[in-house]
Amino acid sequence: MSFFVYHRGVVCETDSLASVLSRLADEMEECPGDEEHASVSVIHESEWGLGYYGGGYVTYEHVEDHGQPRHMTGLPRKKVLELMQSVAEGDLARLEDKPWSPGY
């Protein structure tokens, strides 16, 4: 399975190593007030993606389908990294079982 990531500033890496996920979380924690580059994301080749906005706020959606986005708030860093890893591995069933709230 393949995935790619978007860093702050919209820099994209394809077929990234899973080790990049921790660096993505670091980017959000380094400049929490940067509203221009408000998130980082991990997108699986199936076009399901997880956006991380810092402060434990994540979104999960199909980026091309424009379906119903979902979100969770107040997540610890470890949980955010687990969700990122699930997307990178294509373990979408694991993500579907999470307690998502509708919308952004």
URMOCOR-V430451 format. One record per backbone hydrogen bond with DSSP energy under -0.5 kcal/mol. NH is the residue of the N-H (numbers start at 1). CO is the residue of the C=O. E is the energy in kcal/mol with one decimal. If there is no record, write none. Layout:
BEGIN
NH;CO;E + NH;CO;E
END
This chain:
BEGIN
4;43;-2.5 + 5;13;-2.2 + 6;41;-2.3 + 7;5;-0.5 + 7;11;-3.3 + 10;7;-1.3 + 11;8;-0.5 + 13;5;-2.2 + 15;3;-1.4 + 16;3;-0.8 + 20;17;-2.1 + 21;18;-1.8 + 22;19;-0.5 + 23;19;-0.7 + 24;20;-1.9 + 25;21;-1.9 + 26;22;-2.1 + 27;23;-2.0 + 28;24;-1.3 + 29;25;-1.3 + 30;26;-1.7 + 31;27;-1.0 + 34;31;-1.7 + 35;33;-1.3 + 38;35;-0.6 + 38;36;-0.5 + 40;52;-1.9 + 41;6;-1.9 + 42;50;-2.2 + 43;4;-3.1 + 44;48;-2.8 + 45;2;-2.1 + 47;44;-2.5 + 49;61;-3.2 + 50;42;-2.5 + 51;59;-2.1 + 52;40;-3.0 + 53;57;-2.6 + 57;54;-1.6 + 58;56;-0.6 + 58;72;-2.3 + 59;51;-2.2 + 60;70;-2.5 + 61;49;-2.2 + 63;47;-2.8 + 63;61;-0.7 + 66;62;-1.1 + 67;62;-0.5 + 69;67;-0.7 + 70;60;-1.9 + 71;101;-2.5 + 72;58;-2.0 + 74;55;-0.6 + 75;56;-2.0 + 79;76;-0.7 + 80;76;-2.0 + 81;77;-2.6 + 82;78;-1.8 + 83;79;-2.3 + 84;80;-2.5 + 85;81;-2.4 + 86;82;-2.1 + 87;83;-2.0 + 88;84;-2.6 + 89;85;-2.4 + 90;86;-0.6 + 90;87;-1.1 + 91;86;-2.4 + 92;90;-1.9 + 95;91;-1.0 + 96;92;-2.3 + 97;93;-1.1 + 98;95;-1.7 + 100;98;-2.0 + 101;71;-2.9 + 103;69;-2.6
END
